[in-house]
Amino acid sequence: MEALEKLEQRIPELLAGIDRLKAENVRIRSEAAAAAAKTTELEEENRRLRTSLGQEESTRAEALKRLDALLRKIEEHENIE
């Protein structure tokens, strides 16, 4: 009988512990979902930045080619005179 009484006394404590664990689980899942959303957002921003950087590098390379061509024209003109 004593064991049954101890069990009866522990049941509310155990149920409260389960409730706390469930609440903690909900909180952690919510935090994980928010972190996943932020990660997705950062990955998209990273992709956009890499694309932009690639375009900038391409534009810079094209500008350098054009400058080189202009310099060659100037040098050729000076050599002719």
N, C-alpha and C positions, 0 to 999 in steps of 0.2 A: 504494500500500500504506500509505503514511503516513497518508493521509486515513482509511482504513479503521480503522487503529489508534486514531486520535483519536476516531472515532465509537464504537468499542468502549469507549473510556475514558469517554466522555460518557454512554453509555446508562444505567449505574447511577445517575449523578447526575440525569439527567432523570427516571428512574423514581421516584427518591426525591422529587423535586420534585412529581411527579404525586400521590404518596401524601400529601405534606404538603397540597397543594391540596384533595384529597378530604377529608382530615380537617378542614381549615379550613371547607370547604363544609358538612360535617355540623354543625360547631359553630355556624356562622352560621345555618343552617336551624333548629337547635334554639333559638337565641336569638330568632329571628324568630317562631317558634311561641309561645314563652313571652311575648313582647311582645304578640302578637296576642291571646293568652288574657287577659293583664292588661288590654288595651284593652277587650276585650269585658266583662270584669268591671267596669271603671270606667264603661263606658257604661251597664250595667245599674244600677249604684249611682246614677249620675247620673239615670237615669229614675225610680228609686224616690224619690230626694230631690226631684225636680221634682213628682212626684205628691203627695208628702207636703206640700211647700210649697203646692201648689194647694189641698189640703184645709185646711191651716192658714189660708190667706188667706180661703177660703170661710167657715170657722168664725168667723174674726175679723170678717168683714163681717156675718155673721148676728148675732153678739154686739152689734156696733155698732147694727144696726137695732133690736134688742130694747131696748138702752139708750136709744136715741132715743125709742122708743115709750113707755118708762117715764117718761122726762123729760117728754114731752108730757102724759101722764096727770097727773103731779104738777103741771105748770104749769096745766093745765085745772082741776084740783081747787082750786088756790090762787086762780085767777081766779073761781071760783064763790063762794068764801067771801068 
